[in-house]
């Protein structure tokens, strides 16, 4: 798979499990990078309605996505140390 991505001109940032463990051994403060998509999916999965998909209509499900992202953005704005 990495060869295919490199063939398309992308820079692959995937590490094997052994490489991650070696980096962790060398530097105890090292942390694996989390991709933006993984983080966003994790935040969305906190909403049970999105995780299970209770809504049957696609437009309701999409509206719930918008609501969930709005709540996430609101919480991030409240947590940020903004000048007043």
N, C-alpha and C positions, 0 to 999 in steps of 0.2 A: 504493500500500500504506500509506504513512503516513497518508493521509487516512482510510482505513478504520479504522485503529487510533485515530486522534483522534476519529472518529465514535462509537467505543465508549467514549470517555472515558479513554483511556490517554494518557500523556505519552510522546511518541516521542523517543528519544535517538539516532536514526540520523543520521549525517552523510554527506554525499557525500564522495567521494574528494578533491575540490578543497577542501572545507572543512577536512578533516584536514590537507592539505598546507599550507594557509594558517596554521592554528594552529601547525603545526610550525615554519614560517618565523618567526612572531612570537615564539614561545617555544621555544628549542631543548630545554628540559627537559620539554616537554609530551609526554605519552605517551597513546596511544589507550587507552580503557578496554576491558578484556576482560570479557565477560560471564561470570558464574559457570558457566553451562552450557558455554560454549566451553572454559573452563579445565578443567572436569571431564572433558569429552570428550578433551581433549588428554592429561590424566593417564591416562585409561583406555586410550587408544590406544598407550601404552607397553607394554601387555600384549598380546603377539602373539596369545594364545589368545582374547582378546576382540575384537581387531581382525579376525581371520580367521574366528572362531567355529568352532573345531574340534569343540566339543561338539554332539551332535545333540539331546539331551534338553533341553527348556527349563528344567527344574529344575536341571540341572548348569550351564547357562549362567548362570542367576540366582545360583547359589552362587558361581560364579567372579566375578561382579560384586561380591558381598558380600566375598569374599576380597580383591579388588583395592582396594575402598574401605577395607577394614580396614588393608591395607598402607599406603595413602596416608595414612590418619589416624595410623597408628603413626609413619611418617616425619615427619609434621608435628609430632607431639607430641615426638619426639626433637629436632627442630630448634628447637622453641620454647624460649625461655629462661625456664623455670619455676622458681619459688623452691623450694628443697629444704628 
